Amino acid sequence: MIHLLSILMLVVGLTSPPSVCAVVTGSIFGPGSEAFPIAVLPLENLGGDQGGRLGSEFARILSRDLRLSGYFRLLDPVTFVERSESHGFAAAEPDFVAWAALGASEVVKGTVLVAGDQITVEVRMYDVAGRRDVPEVGRRFTGPRTDLARMAHRTADRILQVLTGERGPFDSRIALTSTRGGGLKELFTYTFDQEVPVAVTSLRGIVVGPRWHPDRRSILFASYQQHQPRLFQIELASRDVRPLTSQGVFLSGAWSPDGLQLLVTREVGGNTDIYLYDAGGRELRRLTDHWAIDVSPAWAPDGRRFAFCSARTGAPQIYVMDIAGGEARRVSRTGNYNTSPVWSPKGDMLAWVTRGSGGFQVVVQPIDGEARTITRHGSNEDPSWSPDGRYLVFSSTQSGRRLLWMADREGRTQHQLTSGAGGDSSPAWSAWLE
Amino acid sequence: MRGSRCWATLCILTLLVPLAGACKKRGPSPEDAVGGPDGTGLVDEEGLAGGSPPGSSLARAQQGLPPEEGGVLRDIPFAYDSYELEGEALAALARNLEWLRANPRAKVEIEGHCDSRGTIEYNLALGAKRARSVKDYLVEQGIEASRLSTISYGEELPVCSEETESCWARNRRAHFVVLGR
């Protein structure tokens, strides 16, 4: 019976189009609205989940993602009217009347079955007011135990897809540099189930400016391994490190959306300019030619334009230029120190860092619209867009040490992502992992 | 580690060839994993290093030592977001110029450093400008350009880390490392 139900759920989950988008009216629907009071129950143990650890971990990760999104108010589990271990999940629908009394609009519950190293997770979401299962969220995952976190992230992204009309950004990774470990900056990666990033390199040569390859399998960075800073690429699975440039001085590089070309910041004779390189590390074209500082090239998602930072007017400002060449057009109009531009994945917005009276803040601006400052406290640097374009990750001293924080692009929500020793900088948010 | 000498040789060869790509460094095998995201361990510097000169701020950091302030030659101070040489900087440069003339075989590396305010990549570019403006001045004064190399460490190797004007000022500098006499 359970098997039949599972197969049915799997079929339903895979074939239904994401047609049910909750119709929520009012002007503040979005991150920060906490429009959905939701209950996330630990997964019921169908066998092999000792102490219910995997079931609780899944609920913890899913709850954290939903909280970070700013669309949800997570109901406190101590108030829950039912416990996942006391009901046969697959057979029993939630007690809708009791959940409605608690104020829940959605209830997420599921099961986990462990067989050796393999786990099978089934998860469903119920609409309390409609007293029904929301089949677009229902999903059955099977995989190694180490995939539990990704199963939770994919569930969170799916719930956001169904309730907000846009897939959530949590099945992704963030590359960053950090001095955790006490020495020079090394490359780390972070996923949303963690509080502490994980070290990838121990190169002892200062790693700066990590950027993802569009295939999400490797990360480009600059490092001082060969005395002067040059570009290297590390493939995450094999841990192969390959120099991309072996002569000259390179401060940063960024892969084109198709992965065929690179924009690089190259220093010659003390001056930095932006160049276009091919994937083999050969120069194709010099794009800027100015005696002032030109740095931080960022591709537009269409691969035809880029934003960069230039001090050609005497102070750093943000400019946009065609890859084909031509005039650089200034897009930052306020402030006398604007750096680190990044182009939103939908192509409609730029974000960068501006220096204000109270420190360095993250600014978001529609390409030809009004700039909005989305951070207020501490020093905030190096923003990077989420794959869905609704959020930014950046480094911030809002809570003291420099840690990773995320905010929605309106600046309504601010969440600290990493904790502990700190020294986290230059986050780069990957595309979705699949 | 098996084959590491072979990789090192490959790396040296690669340095001679403008087009990179052949130099690969393989991380530790999965058996000695220390918990990287893919369980394959940390990638260390072995086989990649071309090396920073002894006494440089990076070489000192690699030995766990703080960057040197001053030394045989004086540090050159800068204003915020500036690479112009002004009063105090010119006075320090006059002293360094004397030393370079008195030690005509000495080669030096000029390091550009920045304070922590500003973006990491912008500060790398600013540090390059600072080192270059010092080099250009010395060349104008008759020092052979071949005796002067430059490098920027941006805000990466500060001498202090307090968020105060006095600490920021100490970090906005060009620092001289004597490579050989």
Interface residues (C-beta under 8 A of the other chain):
Chain A: R173 G183 L184 K185 T189 T191 V198 A199 V200 T201 S202 L203 R204 G205 I206 V208 G209 Y224 Q225 Q226 H227 Q228 P229 F232 I234 L236 A237 S238 R239 D240 V241 R242 P243 L244 T245 S246 Q247 V249 L251 S252 T265 E267 G269 G270 N271 T272 G280 G281 R282 I293 D294 V295 S296 C309 A315 P316 Y337 T339 S340 V353 R355 F360 S379 E381 D382 S425 S426
Chain B: T14 L15 V17 P18 L19 A20 G21 C23 K24 K25 R26 G27 P28 G35 G36 P37 D38 T40 G41 L42 V43 D44 E45 L48 A49 G50 G51 S52 P53 L58 A61 Q62 D81 R117 G118 T119 I120 E121 Y122 L124 A125 L126 A128 K129 A131 R132 S133 K135 D136 T150 I151 S152 Y153 G154 E156 L157
